[in-house]
Amino acid sequence: MTRSSPLLALRAGLLARLAGDAPLAALMGGRLRLYDEPPRGAAPVYALFGPSEVSDDSVDGARRHRHAFALTVFAKPGSARSALEVAEHIAARLDEADLALIGHALILLRLRSLAGLRDERTGEARATLSFEAVTEVAA
């Protein structure tokens, strides 16, 4: 049996949690727009999986992983608020959420920070959510 990636299992759980959220979809233009890479030609509002790091956090024989990851929401031109509204909605849906993961159990999911940013060169506004999580390999 192949062991599944804790990071990919967590991402799938995040997507499943957010996919059926009609108010979030409305804020993002009609559907969940959370991607691995910037979509070609797509106008904001959309979000990207940002940097992530997974490290071993095993204890007492339990195979655990500690995750640090970010989601970045890109705003409509001229509307930092559009990114912040989406980011706050995502934060409310994910902070302390109990997600079902394939091959892993979610022990902890916590929002660490939410930051509003503006690119000095382009003027593009965005919001970045930073999360921490702990997962455990299912027996």
ChimeraX commands (.cxc) that place a marker at each C-alpha (Angstrom):
marker #1 position 0.00,0.00,0.00 radius 0.5
marker #1 position 1.32,3.43,-0.91 radius 0.5
marker #1 position 1.41,6.00,1.87 radius 0.5
marker #1 position -0.38,9.19,0.91 radius 0.5
marker #1 position 1.22,12.61,1.17 radius 0.5
marker #1 position 0.13,14.51,4.29 radius 0.5
marker #1 position 0.34,17.80,2.38 radius 0.5
marker #1 position -1.82,16.59,-0.51 radius 0.5
marker #1 position -4.32,15.05,1.91 radius 0.5
marker #1 position -4.58,18.36,3.77 radius 0.5
marker #1 position -5.02,20.32,0.53 radius 0.5
marker #1 position -7.78,17.97,-0.60 radius 0.5
marker #1 position -9.52,18.44,2.75 radius 0.5
marker #1 position -9.26,22.22,2.45 radius 0.5
marker #1 position -10.72,22.16,-1.05 radius 0.5
marker #1 position -13.56,19.87,0.04 radius 0.5
marker #1 position -14.39,22.17,2.98 radius 0.5
marker #1 position -14.49,25.30,0.80 radius 0.5
marker #1 position -16.02,23.82,-2.37 radius 0.5
marker #1 position -19.64,23.79,-1.21 radius 0.5
marker #1 position -19.58,27.27,0.32 radius 0.5
marker #1 position -22.05,29.35,-1.72 radius 0.5
marker #1 position -21.27,32.70,-0.02 radius 0.5
marker #1 position -17.56,32.17,-0.67 radius 0.5
marker #1 position -18.24,31.26,-4.29 radius 0.5
marker #1 position -20.29,34.45,-4.67 radius 0.5
marker #1 position -17.42,36.55,-3.31 radius 0.5
marker #1 position -15.09,34.88,-5.84 radius 0.5
marker #1 position -17.28,35.49,-8.88 radius 0.5
marker #1 position -19.62,32.48,-8.79 radius 0.5
marker #1 position -17.39,29.52,-7.90 radius 0.5
marker #1 position -14.49,28.53,-5.68 radius 0.5
marker #1 position -11.33,29.77,-7.36 radius 0.5
marker #1 position -8.45,28.26,-5.35 radius 0.5
marker #1 position -5.53,27.16,-7.51 radius 0.5
marker #1 position -1.99,25.78,-7.35 radius 0.5
marker #1 position -0.78,28.24,-9.99 radius 0.5
marker #1 position -2.13,31.59,-11.23 radius 0.5
marker #1 position -4.73,30.84,-13.91 radius 0.5
marker #1 position -3.84,32.28,-17.31 radius 0.5
marker #1 position -5.96,35.25,-18.20 radius 0.5
marker #1 position -8.18,34.98,-15.13 radius 0.5
marker #1 position -9.22,38.18,-13.43 radius 0.5
marker #1 position -9.26,38.30,-9.64 radius 0.5
marker #1 position -10.80,37.52,-7.18 radius 0.5
marker #1 position -9.00,34.17,-6.87 radius 0.5
marker #1 position -6.74,32.46,-4.36 radius 0.5
marker #1 position -3.54,30.45,-4.63 radius 0.5
marker #1 position -1.95,27.85,-2.44 radius 0.5
marker #1 position 1.21,29.61,-1.30 radius 0.5
marker #1 position 4.37,28.38,0.36 radius 0.5
marker #1 position 4.02,25.28,2.49 radius 0.5
marker #1 position 6.32,23.30,4.73 radius 0.5
marker #1 position 5.74,19.92,6.31 radius 0.5
marker #1 position 7.98,18.55,9.05 radius 0.5
marker #1 position 7.99,15.41,11.15 radius 0.5
marker #1 position 6.23,15.88,14.48 radius 0.5
marker #1 position 5.89,12.25,15.58 radius 0.5
marker #1 position 5.14,11.56,19.24 radius 0.5
marker #1 position 4.66,8.38,21.28 radius 0.5
marker #1 position 4.69,6.14,18.21 radius 0.5
marker #1 position 2.15,8.25,16.31 radius 0.5
marker #1 position 3.42,9.37,12.90 radius 0.5
marker #1 position 2.52,13.07,12.85 radius 0.5
marker #1 position 3.33,15.97,10.56 radius 0.5
marker #1 position 3.37,19.67,11.38 radius 0.5
marker #1 position 2.30,21.91,8.50 radius 0.5
marker #1 position 2.86,25.61,7.91 radius 0.5
marker #1 position 1.12,26.91,4.80 radius 0.5
marker #1 position -0.31,30.04,3.24 radius 0.5
marker #1 position -3.22,30.93,1.00 radius 0.5
marker #1 position -3.01,34.18,-0.96 radius 0.5
marker #1 position -6.14,35.93,-2.23 radius 0.5
marker #1 position -5.73,38.36,-5.13 radius 0.5
marker #1 position -8.06,41.38,-5.18 radius 0.5
marker #1 position -10.09,42.95,-7.94 radius 0.5
marker #1 position -8.22,45.96,-9.33 radius 0.5
marker #1 position -8.84,48.94,-7.07 radius 0.5
marker #1 position -10.52,46.88,-4.34 radius 0.5
marker #1 position -8.32,45.63,-1.52 radius 0.5
marker #1 position -11.60,44.93,0.26 radius 0.5
marker #1 position -12.47,42.19,-2.24 radius 0.5
marker #1 position -9.41,40.17,-1.17 radius 0.5
marker #1 position -9.92,40.87,2.52 radius 0.5
marker #1 position -13.57,39.76,2.43 radius 0.5
marker #1 position -12.64,36.47,0.78 radius 0.5
marker #1 position -9.70,35.96,3.14 radius 0.5
marker #1 position -11.85,36.60,6.21 radius 0.5
marker #1 position -14.48,34.18,4.94 radius 0.5
marker #1 position -11.85,31.49,4.30 radius 0.5
marker #1 position -10.39,32.11,7.76 radius 0.5
marker #1 position -13.80,31.65,9.37 radius 0.5
marker #1 position -14.38,28.37,7.50 radius 0.5
marker #1 position -10.95,26.86,8.18 radius 0.5
marker #1 position -9.80,28.09,11.60 radius 0.5
marker #1 position -10.24,25.19,14.07 radius 0.5
marker #1 position -12.18,23.23,11.40 radius 0.5
marker #1 position -12.53,19.47,11.61 radius 0.5
marker #1 position -11.66,18.24,8.12 radius 0.5
marker #1 position -11.93,14.69,6.85 radius 0.5
marker #1 position -8.61,13.69,5.26 radius 0.5
marker #1 position -7.84,10.59,3.22 radius 0.5
marker #1 position -5.14,8.47,4.87 radius 0.5
marker #1 position -4.60,11.01,7.65 radius 0.5
marker #1 position -6.40,12.49,10.62 radius 0.5
marker #1 position -6.44,16.23,11.25 radius 0.5
marker #1 position -5.33,16.97,14.80 radius 0.5
marker #1 position -5.14,20.78,14.56 radius 0.5
marker #1 position -5.89,23.51,12.02 radius 0.5
marker #1 position -5.35,27.07,13.19 radius 0.5
marker #1 position -5.14,30.48,11.52 radius 0.5
marker #1 position -1.87,32.12,12.54 radius 0.5
marker #1 position -2.26,35.43,10.71 radius 0.5
marker #1 position -4.12,37.34,8.03 radius 0.5
marker #1 position -2.24,40.15,6.31 radius 0.5
marker #1 position -3.36,42.68,3.72 radius 0.5
marker #1 position -0.60,43.56,1.26 radius 0.5
marker #1 position -0.10,45.77,-1.77 radius 0.5
marker #1 position 2.58,45.13,-4.40 radius 0.5
marker #1 position 4.66,48.31,-4.57 radius 0.5
marker #1 position 5.46,47.81,-8.25 radius 0.5
marker #1 position 2.03,46.92,-9.63 radius 0.5
marker #1 position -0.28,48.30,-6.94 radius 0.5
marker #1 position -2.05,44.92,-6.84 radius 0.5
marker #1 position -3.74,44.23,-3.51 radius 0.5
marker #1 position -3.88,40.82,-1.92 radius 0.5
marker #1 position -4.46,39.15,1.41 radius 0.5
marker #1 position -2.36,36.30,2.77 radius 0.5
marker #1 position -3.63,33.81,5.32 radius 0.5
marker #1 position -1.03,31.79,7.22 radius 0.5
marker #1 position -2.12,28.55,8.87 radius 0.5
marker #1 position -0.61,25.83,10.99 radius 0.5
marker #1 position -1.87,22.27,11.07 radius 0.5
marker #1 position -0.96,18.92,12.55 radius 0.5
marker #1 position -1.93,15.68,10.84 radius 0.5
marker #1 position -1.45,12.08,11.86 radius 0.5
marker #1 position -1.09,9.11,9.55 radius 0.5
marker #1 position -4.22,6.96,9.84 radius 0.5
marker #1 position -3.67,3.50,11.26 radius 0.5
marker link #1:1,2 radius 0.2
marker link #1:2,3 radius 0.2
marker link #1:3,4 radius 0.2
marker link #1:4,5 radius 0.2
marker link #1:5,6 radius 0.2
marker link #1:6,7 radius 0.2
marker link #1:7,8 radius 0.2
marker link #1:8,9 radius 0.2
marker link #1:9,10 radius 0.2
marker link #1:10,11 radius 0.2
marker link #1:11,12 radius 0.2
marker link #1:12,13 radius 0.2
marker link #1:13,14 radius 0.2
marker link #1:14,15 radius 0.2
marker link #1:15,16 radius 0.2
marker link #1:16,17 radius 0.2
marker link #1:17,18 radius 0.2
marker link #1:18,19 radius 0.2
marker link #1:19,20 radius 0.2
marker link #1:20,21 radius 0.2
marker link #1:21,22 radius 0.2
marker link #1:22,23 radius 0.2
marker link #1:23,24 radius 0.2
marker link #1:24,25 radius 0.2
marker link #1:25,26 radius 0.2
marker link #1:26,27 radius 0.2
marker link #1:27,28 radius 0.2
marker link #1:28,29 radius 0.2
marker link #1:29,30 radius 0.2
marker link #1:30,31 radius 0.2
marker link #1:31,32 radius 0.2
marker link #1:32,33 radius 0.2
marker link #1:33,34 radius 0.2
marker link #1:34,35 radius 0.2
marker link #1:35,36 radius 0.2
marker link #1:36,37 radius 0.2
marker link #1:37,38 radius 0.2
marker link #1:38,39 radius 0.2
marker link #1:39,40 radius 0.2
marker link #1:40,41 radius 0.2
marker link #1:41,42 radius 0.2
marker link #1:42,43 radius 0.2
marker link #1:43,44 radius 0.2
marker link #1:44,45 radius 0.2
marker link #1:45,46 radius 0.2
marker link #1:46,47 radius 0.2
marker link #1:47,48 radius 0.2
marker link #1:48,49 radius 0.2
marker link #1:49,50 radius 0.2
marker link #1:50,51 radius 0.2
marker link #1:51,52 radius 0.2
marker link #1:52,53 radius 0.2
marker link #1:53,54 radius 0.2
marker link #1:54,55 radius 0.2
marker link #1:55,56 radius 0.2
marker link #1:56,57 radius 0.2
marker link #1:57,58 radius 0.2
marker link #1:58,59 radius 0.2
marker link #1:59,60 radius 0.2
marker link #1:60,61 radius 0.2
marker link #1:61,62 radius 0.2
marker link #1:62,63 radius 0.2
marker link #1:63,64 radius 0.2
marker link #1:64,65 radius 0.2
marker link #1:65,66 radius 0.2
marker link #1:66,67 radius 0.2
marker link #1:67,68 radius 0.2
marker link #1:68,69 radius 0.2
marker link #1:69,70 radius 0.2
marker link #1:70,71 radius 0.2
marker link #1:71,72 radius 0.2
marker link #1:72,73 radius 0.2
marker link #1:73,74 radius 0.2
marker link #1:74,75 radius 0.2
marker link #1:75,76 radius 0.2
marker link #1:76,77 radius 0.2
marker link #1:77,78 radius 0.2
marker link #1:78,79 radius 0.2
marker link #1:79,80 radius 0.2
marker link #1:80,81 radius 0.2
marker link #1:81,82 radius 0.2
marker link #1:82,83 radius 0.2
marker link #1:83,84 radius 0.2
marker link #1:84,85 radius 0.2
marker link #1:85,86 radius 0.2
marker link #1:86,87 radius 0.2
marker link #1:87,88 radius 0.2
marker link #1:88,89 radius 0.2
marker link #1:89,90 radius 0.2
marker link #1:90,91 radius 0.2
marker link #1:91,92 radius 0.2
marker link #1:92,93 radius 0.2
marker link #1:93,94 radius 0.2
marker link #1:94,95 radius 0.2
marker link #1:95,96 radius 0.2
marker link #1:96,97 radius 0.2
marker link #1:97,98 radius 0.2
marker link #1:98,99 radius 0.2
marker link #1:99,100 radius 0.2
marker link #1:100,101 radius 0.2
marker link #1:101,102 radius 0.2
marker link #1:102,103 radius 0.2
marker link #1:103,104 radius 0.2
marker link #1:104,105 radius 0.2
marker link #1:105,106 radius 0.2
marker link #1:106,107 radius 0.2
marker link #1:107,108 radius 0.2
marker link #1:108,109 radius 0.2
marker link #1:109,110 radius 0.2
marker link #1:110,111 radius 0.2
marker link #1:111,112 radius 0.2
marker link #1:112,113 radius 0.2
marker link #1:113,114 radius 0.2
marker link #1:114,115 radius 0.2
marker link #1:115,116 radius 0.2
marker link #1:116,117 radius 0.2
marker link #1:117,118 radius 0.2
marker link #1:118,119 radius 0.2
marker link #1:119,120 radius 0.2
marker link #1:120,121 radius 0.2
marker link #1:121,122 radius 0.2
marker link #1:122,123 radius 0.2
marker link #1:123,124 radius 0.2
marker link #1:124,125 radius 0.2
marker link #1:125,126 radius 0.2
marker link #1:126,127 radius 0.2
marker link #1:127,128 radius 0.2
marker link #1:128,129 radius 0.2
marker link #1:129,130 radius 0.2
marker link #1:130,131 radius 0.2
marker link #1:131,132 radius 0.2
marker link #1:132,133 radius 0.2
marker link #1:133,134 radius 0.2
marker link #1:134,135 radius 0.2
marker link #1:135,136 radius 0.2
marker link #1:136,137 radius 0.2
marker link #1:137,138 radius 0.2
marker link #1:138,139 radius 0.2
view
